[in-house]
Amino acid sequence: MTEETQTLEPEHDERLKVQSWRLHVLIAAGYPIDLAERIAGSDADLHDAVELVEQGCTAEVAAQILL
């Protein structure tokens, strides 16, 4: 393992933790797993994603707006 790889691993691990947390929040909000995974891995605003479905937007339409 190179020194560069060692310094990138914690950042990569943290990013995966954040993405996993975002996925959990999106599924809890009512997104199906496939859309939740796409949104969780994107730069879409999580609060906007949850708010859209809370206000009655379907997950599919919300994903089109966000992505």
VOFIRO-751344 format. One record per atom (N, C-alpha, C, CB): residue number from 0; x, y, z; atom name. Coordinates in nm, 4 decimals. Glycine has a CB too. Layout:
N
+-----+----------+----------+----------+-------+
| num |        X |        Y |        Z | atome |
+-----+----------+----------+----------+-------+
| NUM |        X |        Y |        Z |    CA |
...
+-----+----------+----------+----------+-------+
# end
This chain:
67
+-----+----------+----------+----------+-------+
| num |        X |        Y |        Z | atome |
+-----+----------+----------+----------+-------+
|   0 |   0.0851 |  -0.1182 |   0.0000 |     N |
|   0 |   0.0000 |   0.0000 |   0.0000 |    CA |
|   0 |   0.0892 |   0.1240 |   0.0000 |     C |
|   0 |  -0.0966 |   0.0001 |   0.1230 |    CB |
|   1 |   0.0622 |   0.2191 |  -0.0860 |     N |
|   1 |   0.1434 |   0.3401 |  -0.0935 |    CA |
|   1 |   0.0976 |   0.4407 |   0.0102 |     C |
|   1 |   0.1368 |   0.4015 |  -0.2337 |    CB |
|   2 |   0.1827 |   0.5370 |   0.0351 |     N |
|   2 |   0.1482 |   0.6425 |   0.1306 |    CA |
|   2 |   0.0258 |   0.7205 |   0.0821 |     C |
|   2 |   0.2681 |   0.7382 |   0.1515 |    CB |
|   3 |   0.0168 |   0.7445 |  -0.0477 |     N |
|   3 |  -0.0972 |   0.8165 |  -0.1040 |    CA |
|   3 |  -0.2269 |   0.7399 |  -0.0809 |     C |
|   3 |  -0.0763 |   0.8409 |  -0.2538 |    CB |
|   4 |  -0.2244 |   0.6094 |  -0.1014 |     N |
|   4 |  -0.3430 |   0.5266 |  -0.0799 |    CA |
|   4 |  -0.3841 |   0.5304 |   0.0670 |     C |
|   4 |  -0.3167 |   0.3811 |  -0.1247 |    CB |
|   5 |  -0.2858 |   0.5258 |   0.1559 |     N |
|   5 |  -0.3165 |   0.5284 |   0.2984 |    CA |
|   5 |  -0.3831 |   0.6596 |   0.3379 |     C |
|   5 |  -0.1895 |   0.5073 |   0.3804 |    CB |
|   6 |  -0.3434 |   0.7708 |   0.2786 |     N |
|   6 |  -0.4022 |   0.8985 |   0.3151 |    CA |
|   6 |  -0.5416 |   0.9156 |   0.2549 |     C |
|   6 |  -0.3118 |   1.0121 |   0.2706 |    CB |
|   7 |  -0.5713 |   0.8445 |   0.1471 |     N |
|   7 |  -0.7025 |   0.8568 |   0.0851 |    CA |
|   7 |  -0.8067 |   0.7665 |   0.1508 |     C |
|   7 |  -0.6926 |   0.8247 |  -0.0621 |    CB |
|   8 |  -0.7647 |   0.6591 |   0.2133 |     N |
|   8 |  -0.8600 |   0.5639 |   0.2696 |    CA |
|   8 |  -0.9554 |   0.6255 |   0.3715 |     C |
|   8 |  -0.7858 |   0.4511 |   0.3336 |    CB |
|   9 |  -0.9087 |   0.7017 |   0.4705 |     N |
|   9 |  -1.0041 |   0.7594 |   0.5662 |    CA |
|   9 |  -1.1078 |   0.8490 |   0.4992 |     C |
|   9 |  -0.9298 |   0.8388 |   0.6716 |    CB |
|  10 |  -1.0656 |   0.9248 |   0.3995 |     N |
|  10 |  -1.1583 |   1.0113 |   0.3264 |    CA |
|  10 |  -1.2609 |   0.9268 |   0.2517 |     C |
|  10 |  -1.0819 |   1.1028 |   0.2280 |    CB |
|  11 |  -1.2153 |   0.8193 |   0.1896 |     N |
|  11 |  -1.3046 |   0.7286 |   0.1172 |    CA |
|  11 |  -1.4020 |   0.6619 |   0.2133 |     C |
|  11 |  -1.2238 |   0.6221 |   0.0410 |    CB |
|  12 |  -1.3529 |   0.6169 |   0.3274 |     N |
|  12 |  -1.4387 |   0.5542 |   0.4280 |    CA |
|  12 |  -1.5455 |   0.6511 |   0.4773 |     C |
|  12 |  -1.3550 |   0.5040 |   0.5460 |    CB |
|  13 |  -1.5064 |   0.7740 |   0.5003 |     N |
|  13 |  -1.6019 |   0.8748 |   0.5481 |    CA |
|  13 |  -1.7084 |   0.9018 |   0.4436 |     C |
|  13 |  -1.5298 |   1.0053 |   0.5842 |    CB |
|  14 |  -1.6679 |   0.9075 |   0.3186 |     N |
|  14 |  -1.7629 |   0.9302 |   0.2098 |    CA |
|  14 |  -1.8639 |   0.8157 |   0.2021 |     C |
|  14 |  -1.6886 |   0.9453 |   0.0753 |    CB |
|  15 |  -1.8165 |   0.6930 |   0.2199 |     N |
|  15 |  -1.9065 |   0.5772 |   0.2189 |    CA |
|  15 |  -2.0036 |   0.5811 |   0.3368 |     C |
|  15 |  -1.8256 |   0.4470 |   0.2221 |    CB |
|  16 |  -1.9563 |   0.6246 |   0.4514 |     N |
|  16 |  -2.0443 |   0.6371 |   0.5685 |    CA |
|  16 |  -2.1535 |   0.7397 |   0.5433 |     C |
|  16 |  -1.9633 |   0.6763 |   0.6933 |    CB |
|  17 |  -2.1166 |   0.8510 |   0.4859 |     N |
|  17 |  -2.2143 |   0.9568 |   0.4558 |    CA |
|  17 |  -2.3154 |   0.9065 |   0.3536 |     C |
|  17 |  -2.1434 |   1.0844 |   0.4030 |    CB |
|  18 |  -2.2670 |   0.8395 |   0.2497 |     N |
|  18 |  -2.3569 |   0.7867 |   0.1470 |    CA |
|  18 |  -2.4520 |   0.6833 |   0.2066 |     C |
|  18 |  -2.2764 |   0.7246 |   0.0316 |    CB |
|  19 |  -2.4037 |   0.6002 |   0.2961 |     N |
|  19 |  -2.4875 |   0.5002 |   0.3620 |    CA |
|  19 |  -2.5946 |   0.5675 |   0.4479 |     C |
|  19 |  -2.4012 |   0.4062 |   0.4483 |    CB |
|  20 |  -2.5558 |   0.6715 |   0.5198 |     N |
|  20 |  -2.6521 |   0.7451 |   0.6026 |    CA |
|  20 |  -2.7576 |   0.8113 |   0.5144 |     C |
|  20 |  -2.5799 |   0.8516 |   0.6893 |    CB |
|  21 |  -2.7146 |   0.8723 |   0.4037 |     N |
|  21 |  -2.8092 |   0.9353 |   0.3122 |    CA |
|  21 |  -2.9074 |   0.8324 |   0.2567 |     C |
|  21 |  -2.7346 |   1.0049 |   0.1974 |    CB |
|  22 |  -2.8562 |   0.7139 |   0.2221 |     N |
|  22 |  -2.9410 |   0.6065 |   0.1716 |    CA |
|  22 |  -3.0467 |   0.5693 |   0.2745 |     C |
|  22 |  -2.8567 |   0.4837 |   0.1350 |    CB |
|  23 |  -3.0070 |   0.5554 |   0.3990 |     N |
|  23 |  -3.1001 |   0.5216 |   0.5068 |    CA |
|  23 |  -3.2100 |   0.6278 |   0.5200 |     C |
|  23 |  -3.0243 |   0.5070 |   0.6401 |    CB |
|  24 |  -3.1719 |   0.7530 |   0.5170 |     N |
|  24 |  -3.2687 |   0.8632 |   0.5299 |    CA |
|  24 |  -3.3669 |   0.8619 |   0.4127 |     C |
|  24 |  -3.1956 |   0.9999 |   0.5369 |    CB |
|  25 |  -3.3172 |   0.8403 |   0.2937 |     N |
|  25 |  -3.4036 |   0.8399 |   0.1751 |    CA |
|  25 |  -3.5016 |   0.7230 |   0.1764 |     C |
|  25 |  -3.3188 |   0.8345 |   0.0485 |    CB |
|  26 |  -3.4567 |   0.6066 |   0.2166 |     N |
|  26 |  -3.5455 |   0.4911 |   0.2254 |    CA |
|  26 |  -3.6516 |   0.5160 |   0.3315 |     C |
|  26 |  -3.4658 |   0.3626 |   0.2574 |    CB |
|  27 |  -3.6126 |   0.5715 |   0.4441 |     N |
|  27 |  -3.7087 |   0.6035 |   0.5505 |    CA |
|  27 |  -3.8113 |   0.7058 |   0.5033 |     C |
|  27 |  -3.6355 |   0.6564 |   0.6746 |    CB |
|  28 |  -3.7715 |   0.7928 |   0.4112 |     N |
|  28 |  -3.8629 |   0.8944 |   0.3581 |    CA |
|  28 |  -3.9594 |   0.8369 |   0.2555 |     C |
|  28 |  -3.7841 |   1.0079 |   0.2956 |    CB |
|  29 |  -3.9312 |   0.7136 |   0.2077 |     N |
|  29 |  -4.0232 |   0.6505 |   0.1146 |    CA |
|  29 |  -3.9693 |   0.6253 |  -0.0246 |     C |
|  29 |  -4.1420 |   0.7322 |   0.1036 |    CB |
|  30 |  -3.8420 |   0.6529 |  -0.0465 |     N |
|  30 |  -3.7835 |   0.6265 |  -0.1780 |    CA |
|  30 |  -3.7587 |   0.4771 |  -0.1946 |     C |
|  30 |  -3.6519 |   0.7057 |  -0.1966 |    CB |
|  31 |  -3.7872 |   0.4226 |  -0.3123 |     N |
|  31 |  -3.7489 |   0.2834 |  -0.3382 |    CA |
|  31 |  -3.5963 |   0.2745 |  -0.3451 |     C |
|  31 |  -3.8140 |   0.2307 |  -0.4710 |    CB |
|  32 |  -3.5441 |   0.1592 |  -0.3171 |     N |
|  32 |  -3.3991 |   0.1413 |  -0.3040 |    CA |
|  32 |  -3.3210 |   0.1886 |  -0.4259 |     C |
|  32 |  -3.3681 |  -0.0035 |  -0.2788 |    CB |
|  33 |  -3.3700 |   0.1616 |  -0.5453 |     N |
|  33 |  -3.2935 |   0.2002 |  -0.6650 |    CA |
|  33 |  -3.2798 |   0.3517 |  -0.6768 |     C |
|  33 |  -3.3605 |   0.1445 |  -0.7910 |    CB |
|  34 |  -3.3875 |   0.4241 |  -0.6505 |     N |
|  34 |  -3.3806 |   0.5711 |  -0.6564 |    CA |
|  34 |  -3.3015 |   0.6263 |  -0.5387 |     C |
|  34 |  -3.5222 |   0.6321 |  -0.6578 |    CB |
|  35 |  -3.3203 |   0.5665 |  -0.4218 |     N |
|  35 |  -3.2475 |   0.6108 |  -0.3032 |    CA |
|  35 |  -3.0973 |   0.5973 |  -0.3240 |     C |
|  35 |  -3.2912 |   0.5307 |  -0.1801 |    CB |
|  36 |  -3.0540 |   0.4879 |  -0.3854 |     N |
|  36 |  -2.9112 |   0.4683 |  -0.4111 |    CA |
|  36 |  -2.8573 |   0.5740 |  -0.5071 |     C |
|  36 |  -2.8861 |   0.3280 |  -0.4679 |    CB |
|  37 |  -2.9338 |   0.6042 |  -0.6107 |     N |
|  37 |  -2.8892 |   0.7055 |  -0.7074 |    CA |
|  37 |  -2.8785 |   0.8430 |  -0.6427 |     C |
|  37 |  -2.9852 |   0.7116 |  -0.8267 |    CB |
|  38 |  -2.9784 |   0.8785 |  -0.5637 |     N |
|  38 |  -2.9782 |   1.0106 |  -0.4994 |    CA |
|  38 |  -2.8702 |   1.0168 |  -0.3915 |     C |
|  38 |  -3.1172 |   1.0419 |  -0.4380 |    CB |
|  39 |  -2.8571 |   0.9103 |  -0.3142 |     N |
|  39 |  -2.7568 |   0.9076 |  -0.2064 |    CA |
|  39 |  -2.6159 |   0.9262 |  -0.2604 |     C |
|  39 |  -2.7653 |   0.7758 |  -0.1290 |    CB |
|  40 |  -2.5895 |   0.8732 |  -0.3788 |     N |
|  40 |  -2.4575 |   0.8845 |  -0.4379 |    CA |
|  40 |  -2.4359 |   1.0104 |  -0.5188 |     C |
|  40 |  -2.4323 |   0.7682 |  -0.5230 |    CB |
|  41 |  -2.5364 |   1.0946 |  -0.5241 |     N |
|  41 |  -2.5262 |   1.2175 |  -0.6033 |    CA |
|  41 |  -2.4994 |   1.3379 |  -0.5129 |     C |
|  41 |  -2.6552 |   1.2399 |  -0.6850 |    CB |
|  42 |  -2.4941 |   1.4536 |  -0.5755 |     N |
|  42 |  -2.4775 |   1.5790 |  -0.5010 |    CA |
|  42 |  -2.6111 |   1.6424 |  -0.4656 |     C |
|  42 |  -2.3942 |   1.6773 |  -0.5816 |    CB |
|  43 |  -2.7209 |   1.5690 |  -0.4878 |     N |
|  43 |  -2.8539 |   1.6235 |  -0.4586 |    CA |
|  43 |  -2.8664 |   1.6567 |  -0.3102 |     C |
|  43 |  -2.9641 |   1.5235 |  -0.5005 |    CB |
|  44 |  -2.9374 |   1.7640 |  -0.2815 |     N |
|  44 |  -2.9593 |   1.8055 |  -0.1439 |    CA |
|  44 |  -3.0543 |   1.7075 |  -0.0750 |     C |
|  44 |  -3.0157 |   1.9494 |  -0.1384 |    CB |
|  45 |  -3.0088 |   1.6477 |   0.0332 |     N |
|  45 |  -3.0880 |   1.5477 |   0.1049 |    CA |
|  45 |  -3.2152 |   1.6075 |   0.1626 |     C |
|  45 |  -3.0056 |   1.4851 |   0.2162 |    CB |
|  46 |  -3.2061 |   1.7285 |   0.2158 |     N |
|  46 |  -3.3247 |   1.7928 |   0.2736 |    CA |
|  46 |  -3.4312 |   1.8178 |   0.1673 |     C |
|  46 |  -3.2862 |   1.9250 |   0.3414 |    CB |
|  47 |  -3.3882 |   1.8600 |   0.0501 |     N |
|  47 |  -3.4824 |   1.8801 |  -0.0606 |    CA |
|  47 |  -3.5466 |   1.7481 |  -0.1005 |     C |
|  47 |  -3.4115 |   1.9434 |  -0.1818 |    CB |
|  48 |  -3.4670 |   1.6423 |  -0.1037 |     N |
|  48 |  -3.5183 |   1.5111 |  -0.1428 |    CA |
|  48 |  -3.6275 |   1.4640 |  -0.0481 |     C |
|  48 |  -3.4052 |   1.4089 |  -0.1468 |    CB |
|  49 |  -3.6044 |   1.4792 |   0.0800 |     N |
|  49 |  -3.7034 |   1.4372 |   0.1797 |    CA |
|  49 |  -3.8258 |   1.5282 |   0.1740 |     C |
|  49 |  -3.6419 |   1.4386 |   0.3218 |    CB |
|  50 |  -3.8023 |   1.6573 |   0.1629 |     N |
|  50 |  -3.9132 |   1.7529 |   0.1607 |    CA |
|  50 |  -4.0055 |   1.7309 |   0.0414 |     C |
|  50 |  -3.8596 |   1.8949 |   0.1584 |    CB |
|  51 |  -3.9495 |   1.6989 |  -0.0739 |     N |
|  51 |  -4.0322 |   1.6773 |  -0.1922 |    CA |
|  51 |  -4.1335 |   1.5646 |  -0.1698 |     C |
|  51 |  -3.9439 |   1.6452 |  -0.3131 |    CB |
|  52 |  -4.0888 |   1.4529 |  -0.1147 |     N |
|  52 |  -4.1830 |   1.3422 |  -0.0930 |    CA |
|  52 |  -4.2774 |   1.3707 |   0.0231 |     C |
|  52 |  -4.1069 |   1.2121 |  -0.0667 |    CB |
|  53 |  -4.2312 |   1.4450 |   0.1225 |     N |
|  53 |  -4.3192 |   1.4825 |   0.2343 |    CA |
|  53 |  -4.4318 |   1.5742 |   0.1869 |     C |
|  53 |  -4.2382 |   1.5518 |   0.3457 |    CB |
|  54 |  -4.4064 |   1.6508 |   0.0825 |     N |
|  54 |  -4.5070 |   1.7425 |   0.0295 |    CA |
|  54 |  -4.5946 |   1.6774 |  -0.0774 |     C |
|  54 |  -4.4396 |   1.8653 |  -0.0279 |    CB |
|  55 |  -4.5767 |   1.5467 |  -0.0983 |     N |
|  55 |  -4.6658 |   1.4748 |  -0.1881 |    CA |
|  55 |  -4.6105 |   1.4398 |  -0.3244 |     C |
|  55 |  -4.7852 |   1.5527 |  -0.2067 |    CB |
|  56 |  -4.4883 |   1.4769 |  -0.3515 |     N |
|  56 |  -4.4262 |   1.4427 |  -0.4787 |    CA |
|  56 |  -4.3938 |   1.2937 |  -0.4786 |     C |
|  56 |  -4.2981 |   1.5279 |  -0.5035 |    CB |
|  57 |  -4.4140 |   1.2285 |  -0.5904 |     N |
|  57 |  -4.3747 |   1.0876 |  -0.5963 |    CA |
|  57 |  -4.2228 |   1.0787 |  -0.5970 |     C |
|  57 |  -4.4348 |   1.0175 |  -0.7220 |    CB |
|  58 |  -4.1714 |   0.9663 |  -0.5535 |     N |
|  58 |  -4.0253 |   0.9480 |  -0.5495 |    CA |
|  58 |  -3.9672 |   0.9575 |  -0.6897 |     C |
|  58 |  -3.9885 |   0.8117 |  -0.4857 |    CB |
|  59 |  -4.0383 |   0.9076 |  -0.7882 |     N |
|  59 |  -3.9894 |   0.9112 |  -0.9250 |    CA |
|  59 |  -3.9765 |   1.0544 |  -0.9767 |     C |
|  59 |  -4.0817 |   0.8315 |  -1.0154 |    CB |
|  60 |  -4.0782 |   1.1351 |  -0.9513 |     N |
|  60 |  -4.0748 |   1.2747 |  -0.9964 |    CA |
|  60 |  -3.9703 |   1.3521 |  -0.9159 |     C |
|  60 |  -4.2152 |   1.3412 |  -0.9821 |    CB |
|  61 |  -3.9613 |   1.3245 |  -0.7874 |     N |
|  61 |  -3.8614 |   1.3904 |  -0.7038 |    CA |
|  61 |  -3.7206 |   1.3596 |  -0.7567 |     C |
|  61 |  -3.8754 |   1.3451 |  -0.5558 |    CB |
|  62 |  -3.6966 |   1.2348 |  -0.7937 |     N |
|  62 |  -3.5659 |   1.1972 |  -0.8471 |    CA |
|  62 |  -3.5369 |   1.2712 |  -0.9771 |     C |
|  62 |  -3.5588 |   1.0457 |  -0.8700 |    CB |
|  63 |  -3.6381 |   1.2864 |  -1.0623 |     N |
|  63 |  -3.6176 |   1.3619 |  -1.1867 |    CA |
|  63 |  -3.5814 |   1.5068 |  -1.1571 |     C |
|  63 |  -3.7436 |   1.3562 |  -1.2748 |    CB |
|  64 |  -3.6432 |   1.5645 |  -1.0572 |     N |
|  64 |  -3.6135 |   1.7034 |  -1.0188 |    CA |
|  64 |  -3.4722 |   1.7137 |  -0.9632 |     C |
|  64 |  -3.7157 |   1.7547 |  -0.9145 |    CB |
|  65 |  -3.4367 |   1.6203 |  -0.8762 |     N |
|  65 |  -3.3097 |   1.6266 |  -0.8045 |    CA |
|  65 |  -3.1899 |   1.5876 |  -0.8895 |     C |
|  65 |  -3.3155 |   1.5384 |  -0.6846 |    CB |
|  66 |  -3.2122 |   1.4956 |  -0.9801 |     N |
|  66 |  -3.1001 |   1.4452 |  -1.0593 |    CA |
|  66 |  -3.1011 |   1.5080 |  -1.1962 |     C |
|  66 |  -3.1050 |   1.2926 |  -1.0710 |    CB |
+-----+----------+----------+----------+-------+
# end
